[in-house]
Amino acid sequence: MGKVKPAPQGAGKKDSQTSPSLRRSSRGTIAIEDNTIAGTPDADPLPGPSNLERRRIAATLPGSTTASGIKRPPPTGRKLSALAAHKRRLPTDATPGSIASAGRRQFSSPPQKEATKTPSQEPQMEGAKSPPIKGAPPMTVAEAQELGELARLNDDSTWALEGLSSGNGVAKQTSLATLAEIYASRRNRLALHSSSLGNDFLTGIGQLKIGDDPVLALGAAAILLLTTQIGGDPMVFAKEEISKLVVQILQVSSSLAPGAVPAPASRILRILHEASSLKIVPREASFNAPSVALGALSSSLDPQNCPAEIDKTKHTLRETGVLKAVAQLAADQSQALVDTSPTMETVQSLWRLERALVVLEHSCFALTENEIHLIEMEVSQGVPPMVVRMSLAQWMVQQIQTLSRQTVVSGLKKDCLRGLLAVLMNITHNNTSGCEKIVAFSALEIISYILSKICLGSPPYTRGVLQSADELKAWLDELNGCLGVLINCAEENRENRVRMRTMPLLGSSQETDSGAATAGGGAELSSGLVGILGRLISTVMSDSNDKSAAEGAHESSQPEEVTLDALQHGEGEAAASIVEVYAAILLGFLVEGDKKAQEEASTVLPGNSMDCVISAVQKCLHFYVTAGALTQRTEASLRALLASLVSDNA
């Protein structure tokens, strides 16, 4: 908490009065013992707070860190809340006793029957200190200030929530903008969620009916985005009313134009354009409410940030229709993947598509119910009356095929490719129905081709990862995605292994969308997937050995130092190791039981043998079993593969 400003001088002399007792009750609330002012028995008591304000004050805890930057009279019409007025009347030399006396004037109750005076109630000399209350610490100036701020925060929030529920049109927009400004402060978020008002706050937002109002949608999305930041509610999307609100936001079709923004929306955009929010949602996307909502969802589901109870959120997103709305929103953006003349609108559509895929990826990770839900889900494309419905799995395979036909895939398109592969990998892991569904849509051929294209490049436009270490580093995620999907399909069905081993990959006779042939790639592609996997393993191992030798020479002459570059380098090496292991496992599945295929692979592997493949499978099995990250089904499959490879190469 910041420094406490001293109260103004000249607070007025204290006549001989009875000092009321201001203490903390056993429940942590402020209890005030009302007494009649000594020397003026017939005087009317000073006006006290209303019953509503008493309940608010009793619900607050002194010492909470709060702040409210809104300078607006509370709904009661008073210029200051009772506690704020109490804070301003404190003298600079305030003592526990004098604070109690000041508090008496602000919280006096209706006259009561005069009770027998105790020593603590006897009139005291001016300037004398009140005796301390046994068992209760006195309230400090800082506590009084914070209590006043809490009361003002409660007033502001309650006023805005009332306007949100009973207002209409601009009144609702203004109230929502006020709530967003309140929630934008980290101190306010902490204060709200430390009291019962935090739940009322989110419940009030969840009951909002948006319709097609872009301002209301943007305000609600902004508040949901703020809940993912420090002091917010990490489980906000596990609340059913909030998830239903998200469905409304995702279905809003209109956006705000940057040049013509109404006043309430400009207040909301000011919050979204702060640095902390821009880390999640770029400035260009902040004018679109569904974009902001997708940013909030993806941030909330991020495995690096979310709590252990995230499965509850995933269940709620499925049951309330959020995942279906996200999938449909993704399908609505797919035209941007084929746009040959990208505009700012195209870029924003690609950003929404990538964020939607991230939400789908995280929501079905290690959750069978959501995997099945996505496998059975359908989306629609086109506009009436030319609307085509298809399964989500078929739509994703089609988008990968669209990208595979393009000469250059980079930027947001590359991110979308990674997202598509990640979702397919999740819904096919130990899932026979998922594998069968995507195989029926030629996923094996399409993904194998894009894997070979990443490895071999598209001369003369791009170099493949087999020719450039920089390309290998840039395409690690996409390589892992391709290999992961193909491994899942090979593990589930032996026929899929034969199909991948023998299928012809697209060569020089096939042309891209631009009409350019994959020149120079025909001979490489004709070797098939077995040859490409063998060369990929050799390239990754060679690159890893070169780096290890260089690092060994560097470490011998330089003291060890942990830097950000070193950590990022370590992450890159880990991803490269995963590529090596995945490629070895897939190659092992493809050549298992086929002596001719094993001989073909050995010709391009290090040492002209399958030893490196066997070693990689052993390391993978040992690591994941030790970490407890393998299902019994996968472990049994890998052990059977290892035994077969060892037997074939004995």
PyMOL commands that set and color helices and strands:
alter all, ss='L'
color gray80, all
select helices_A, chain A and resi 51-58+82-88+96-106+119-121+141-166+170-183+186-193+197-206+214-227+236-238+240-250+263-272+275-278+283-287+289-301+310-319+322-332+334-338+344-363+368-376+392-404+411-428+432-440+443-456+469-474+476-492+494-502+522-525+528-557+564-591+595-602+606-608+611-627+632-648
alter helices_A, ss='H'
color red, helices_A
select strands_A, chain A and resi 21-24+30-33+378-381+388-391+457-458+462-463
alter strands_A, ss='S'
color yellow, strands_A
deselect
rebuild
show_as cartoon
